[in-house]
Amino acid sequence: MKDFFEILFVSIVFFQTVQSQTRLSQNEITTQIDALFSKYNSETPGVSIAIVSNGEIVFKEGYGMANLEYNIPITSQTVFHVASVSKQFTTFAIYLLERQGKISLEDDIRKYIPEVPDFGTPITVKHLCYHTSGLRDQWGLLTLAGWRMDDVITKAQILKLVNKQKELNFDPGSEFMYSNTGFTLLAEIVEKVSGKAFAEFIKENIFEPLGMNSTEFYDDHEKIVKNRAYSYTKQNGDYKKKKLNYSTVGATSLFTTVEDLSKWILNFEKPIVGDVELIEKFNLPAVLDTGEKAVLAVVDNETIYHCKGQFFRNYKGLTLYNHTGSDAGFRAYLARFPDQKFSVVLLSNEQSFNSLPTGLKIAEFYLKDNLKTRKKNNDTNIQKNKPDKENEEYILDFKDFEGKYYSEELMTNYTIKVQEKKLIMEHKRLENIELTSEKGDKFSGAITFPIWLEFLRDKNQLIIGFKVSNFGAKDVVFHKLK
């Protein structure tokens, strides 16, 4: 859910590297890589890494611990949850089914999942693959509904929430907006079309043919997985466990190793699963219904496009396909430079690990001589909205906003009240949320993720509800109860 923001914000800060491929031996590069991860040891979580060049793994290593309670070290065979790196496998499964003539990317998704509401304009399988469906993000909706990200979250619960939605973020195909919901639905479509559980279909059609024997989609949060890493975060100088209890697949929940992901990478060079034509089609940037490419962001004058569970760009003159992953304390990064037949895989169980810039720095150790100097974007002007005097006078009377509010779409309610001259939102499952005045009836706050809230008035200027938005769900309406 959150992977979109990691990709967007982390990608703004790239490390500048120094060493030339021609002047560094593999031993010298190993020394450089070891130095990057020198802080990881027997008292910390850490990182697993694999580097693939010209058809083989040229470097693999583990740093730190997979489990701090039992002193189990990380190796290149340690199993990690890789979060949104899962998405490219989900989309690839759809493309395999299309190749077999069992599905069309132009199909209305209600053909396979009639429980999805009819929003008046068809949402196609292609829209889900491209992040252009307009569907509100599942993590955005769940957190607004009062769920914690460490709750047990199942596919059935997500589908029930989708079924309750009355609005989209935008008309299907008209915009790009990262949506985990779409990939949960893609997994459901794979099940409906294949007649098999999603995890089973992927295992039989991708993992087993590629020899990815330590890889699976984790659809049962109580299942035992050999050699798995547990995730951690650091608070007040001490490491704590960061729980993850997902029983939902498609958008996330791939369990794998750096060695197995290396086998996946090599399939793009010499296909065992699929063929060259399928790979070429899969690697094309996603598009809007207008034919315009789906853009994630423009960073340092380089446009980053979405590409079916991957992001595509020209990075300092080189073609790059990559994607990050971020759930609980797990961090993942998979990068492919196809023209150089070079790839980097990083998997971590420490929440603070910045996988994308670290992965790019490692790539530059090897590819420095191939890189071009990038023009820097010096436009750093940021406009900040400040409440004006009129607004400050207006917000003194918060009593107008007090009351109980209910959302049919989220099946939950909030109570808003004034406490110590502050406007507070209360939910039975959450800590109190302080709302900060922005302007007039508009406020901001945080329910796991930042939120923006605007109160709604009738013709007599009485408060009748509010609409709330976060990174993945726009204008979810709550009605004031009488």
N, C-alpha and C positions, 0 to 999 in steps of 0.2 A: 503494500500500500504505500506506502512510504518510500518505496524504491524510487518513485519518480523524483521525490525531493532530494534523495541522496545523489541521484544521477545529475540533477539540475544544478545543485549548489556545489557539490564536491568537484564537478567538472570545471568550475570556474577557476580553481586553483591548481595549476599544473606545476610539477617540479621541473626545474631546469637542470639537465644532467650534463656531464662533462667529459666522459671518456669515449674514445673512438674505438669502433669495432676492430679496426686494423691494428691498433696499438695494445689491445688487451687480449691476453690468452684466456682460455676457459678458467684456469686457476685464478687469474686476477679478477675475472667476473664473479667467480664464486666468492672471493673475498669481499667484493663489493656487496653482493647479495647478503652474505652473512652479516655484514655491518648494518644493513637495513633492519635486520631482525635481532640485533644484539641484545635488545632489552627483554627478550623472551627467554625464560629459563624454567627451572623446575618449580618455581613459585608463582608462575603466571600462566594464563591461557596463551595462545599463540597462533601460528600460521602454518599451513601446508602449502607447498608451492611445486608446480611442475612447469617446465619450459620445453616447448616442442619446436624443433627446427628441422626442416627438410625430411619430414616423415618419421622422426623418432624423438623420444624424450631425451634431451641433452642435459637436463638438470632436474632433480627432484629431491626434496628435503622437507623435514618438519622441524618446527621451532616451538618451544613451550609445551604446555600440557593439554591433553584432551580432556582429562578429568583431574581436578585439583584435590578431590577427596581421596582418590585411590592412587594418586601419583602415576597416572598413565600418560606417557609422552605422545606427542603428535608425530606421526610419520606420513609418508606419502600415500599410505593405505588407510589412514584415518577417515572415517565417514562423517561428513558434515551435512547439515541442512543448508541448502544453497538459495533459498528464497526465490527471488524473481528470475534467477538464471534458469529456473524450471520452465519458464514460459516458452522458450524456443523449442523445447521438446514437445510441448502441448500443440503448438502450431504445426510442427513437423508431422505429428500424428494426423492432423487434419489434412495436410498435403498428401500424405500417404493414402488416405482414404479417397481423396479426390483422384489421385493417380489410378486407383483401383476402380474408379467409376462409381463409387458408392455414395458420393456426396458432391454437391456443387458449392463453390464459394458464394454463389449468388442466391442460394437457398435462404428463404425466410427461416429464422431460427425457431419460430413457433411451429414449424413442420416437425421438429424434433422435441421441442420443449414447449408444449402448448400452455404450460403454467405461466410462462412469461406474459405479462399483460400486453394487450394490443394498444400501442401508443399512437395509432393512427397512420404511422409510416413504418414500413417493414424494416426490421433490423436483420441484416444478412450475416451469414457465417463470416464473410469477408470483413464486415464491420467489426466483428469481435476480434479477428486476427490483427486488425490494423489499429486498434484503440480508437475507433471512430464511431462507436455504437451510440454514444450519448448516455449509456447506462451509468447510473451513479455507482461510485466505487464501494465495494463491500466493506472495506475497513472504515471508510468514511461514514457509512451508514451505521455500522455496528457500534462505533464509538459514540456517535450522536444518540444512539438508542440506549446508551448506558453500559455497554460491554467494555470490559478490559481486554487488552491485547493478550493477556496470559490466561484468559478464560478458555475452557474447552469450546472450540468452534468447529462445527461440522458442516458438511455440504448441505444437509437438510435444512439447517438453520439459515444458511445464506439464501437458498432457493425460496424459503418461506418469506424472507425479507424482500427479495426481488419481486415476488408475487404481489406484495402489498404496495409497490410503487405506482404512483399515479402520473409522475412527470419524469422527463429525461433532462439531462444537463443541456442538451442541444439536439437538433434534428440529426438522425443517423446519417453519417457520411459527410456532414457539413464542417466538422472540426476534428482536431486531434486532441484527445485528453486521456491520459493514462487511466485505465480501468481494470483493476484486478477481477471485477465481476465478470467481465467478458471471457476471461480465461477459465474461470470456474465453470461457466456455461459451455465453453469449448470442450472441457473434459466430460461434461454431461452428454454432449452431442456425440463424442467418440463412443461413449458407452451405449447410447441408443442405436447408433449405426452399426457398431461391431457386435453388439450383443454380449460384450464382455466388460468386466470391471475395467476402468481406465488404467489402473496400475498393472493389470494383467495384460491388456492390449499393448501397452508400451513395453513391457518386459519381453513379450513374445516377438514384437515387430521391430524393436530398436535395441534394447539392452542385450538380449541374448545373441543376436547376430553379430553385434560389435564386441562381444566378450566383456561387456561391462557388468561383471559378476558381483560387484559390491554396490550396485546402484539400484534404487527402487523409488517409486512414488509412495510416500508414507501416508496412508489413508486411515490409520488407526493409531491414535495418540498413545495407546497403551502397549503397542507392539514392541517387542525387544529387538534391537538392532545391534549386531556384533560390531565392535570396534568404533562405535559412534563417539563423537565429541559432544560435550555439553557446553552450553553457552554461558558467558559471564559478563558482568558489568562491574565497574569500579565505583565505589561510593565511600567517601571520606577515607580514602587510602586503602580500603579493603575490598577484595573481590567478593562478589555475591553472585549466586546463581540467577540467571535470567531465564525464567520459565517460558516454554513454548508448548502449547497443547492443541495444535491444529490437527483436525481430522478432515481436512479438505485439500483437494489436489487440483492441479491445472495451473493456477496462478502461482503456486508455491508448493512446498513440501517434497521437493526432490532431495533424496539422500544419496550422496555420491562421494567419490574421492577425486583427488587431482589426477591420479593415474587413469581412472575411468573416463574422466572428462577429456583427457588427452586422446583417448580412442574415439570419442565423439568428434573432436576437432579433426582428426585424420580422415573421418568419413566425408568431410567437405572437400578434401583433396583427392581421395580415391574412394568413391562411394561404394559401400557394401549395402547399406540401407538406402533405398531410393536410387536415383541415377543422376547423371550429369545434368539432364534437362530439369529435373525436379530441383536440384540444388541451385541452379541458375535462377529459376523462378522464385525459389524461397529467399534468395539473397537480394531480390529487387526491393527497393524502398516501398513502403506502404503509401497509398495515395488516398486522397479524399474523393468523393464522387465526381468532383470537377476534373479529376486527373492530376491535380496539384499534389506534390509530395507532402507527406505528413511530417511536419517539423516539430522536433522536441524543443530545440533551443539553438541560438547562435552564440558561440563562445569564441572569443578572439578571432572574429571574422570567419570562423569555420561553422558551417551549418550541420547540425546533427539531426539525422532523419531516423524515423522509426522503420524497422524492417522485420516485422513478424517475430516478436520476442527477442530481437536484437536491436542495437542502435548502430547506424551506419554513418561514417563521416570520412572526410579527407583530413587525416591528422598529420600536419607538417609535411604534406605532399604524399603521404602513404594512405592507401585504402585500409580502413579499420572497421571491423565489426566487433562490437563489445556490449557487455551488459553487466550491471552490478546486481547484487542481491542483499537484502537487509531485513531480517526478522529476528526479534529478541536480541541476543548478543552475537548472532551469526552475521558474518560479512563475507561476500563472495564476489569474485571478478573473473570473467572469462573474456579474453581479447584475442582476435585473430587478425593477422596481417597477411591476407591470402597471397598477395603478389610476392612476398618474401618467404612464404611458407613458414611463417613464424607465429607462435602463439604463447600466451602466458595464462596460467591458471593460478589464482590465489584463493584459498579458503581459510577463514579465521573464525575463532569462537570468542573473540574479544570485541565488545561493542564499539570501542573507540577506534578500531582499526580502519584507516582510510584506504580502502582497497583499490579504488580507481587510480589516484595519483601514484600510489606505490607500484601498481602494475605497469603504468606507463613509464615510470622511471626505470624499471627493470627492462622493459622493451628497448628503451633508449640506450642502455648499456650495450645491447647487441646491434641495434639498428642505427646508431648515431650517424654513420657515414651516409645513410639513405635519407636522412631528414633534412627538410628545408627550413630556413628561418621563417618564423611566423610573425606576421604583422600584429602588433598588440592593439587591443581596443582600449583607448584611453578614456572612453565615456563612462565615468564613474559617478555622474550626477544622480542622486537619489532624492526624489521628492518625498517629504514627510508631511503628513497631514497633522496639523496642530489645531486643537479646539480653539475657536475664536471666542471673544468675550460674550457674544450672544449665546453661544452654545453653553458656556460655563454657567450663565445665569439660568438657562433652560433646564439643565440637568440637576439643579438643586432639588427639585421635587421628583424623587424617584417613586413616590407612592402610586403614581398613575400606572406603573408597570407591574405592581404586585399582583399575584394571583397564581392560579394553577393552570397549566397549559398542557394540551394533549396532541400527539401526532398519531393519526391512524396509520400512516405509512411506516412509522417506526414502532408502533404499538407500545408507546411509553409516554410518560408525562414528567414535566419539570415544575417545580414551585419556585417562583421568583419573589424575593422579599428584600426589604431594606434592613441591613444590619450595620450599625455604627457608621451611618451615612454612606454605605457602600451598597451597590446593587448586586445581589447574590442569587445564583441559580443553584437549586438543590435537586438531587436525584437520589433515590433510595440506595443505589449501588455505588455512588461516586462521592469523592470529597467535594465540598462546596466549591463552586466556580465563581470567581469574582469577575464581573463584567466591567470593562473600561469604556467610558464614553468616548465616542469618536466624533459624532456630529448629530445633533437632533435626536432622532429615534434609533440611531445606529450605534452598536457597541461591538467590542471584541473581547475575546477570552480564549480559554483553552479547555477542550475536552479530549484529552490525549494529544490531539493535534490542534493548531490554532483554529478558532472559529470566528465568523463574522455574523452578527445578528442584527436584524432590523425589525422593530415593532410595527404592527399594522394597525391602522385606525379606520373607523367607519366614518360616515359623512358628518357625524356629530363630534368627531375627533376623539372618540372613546377607543381605548385599546381593545382590539378583538383577537389579537394573536401576534405571532412573530414568525419570521422565516429565518432559517439559519443555514449557513454554508461552511464547508471546510475545503480541504484540498481536492476532494473527489466527489462531493455531493453539493449541488447548488440548490438553494432556495427550498429547503424542506420546510413545510408549513406546520406550525403548531397553532391550534385554536384555543382561545381562552375559555376555560370552563366557568359556567355561572354557578 
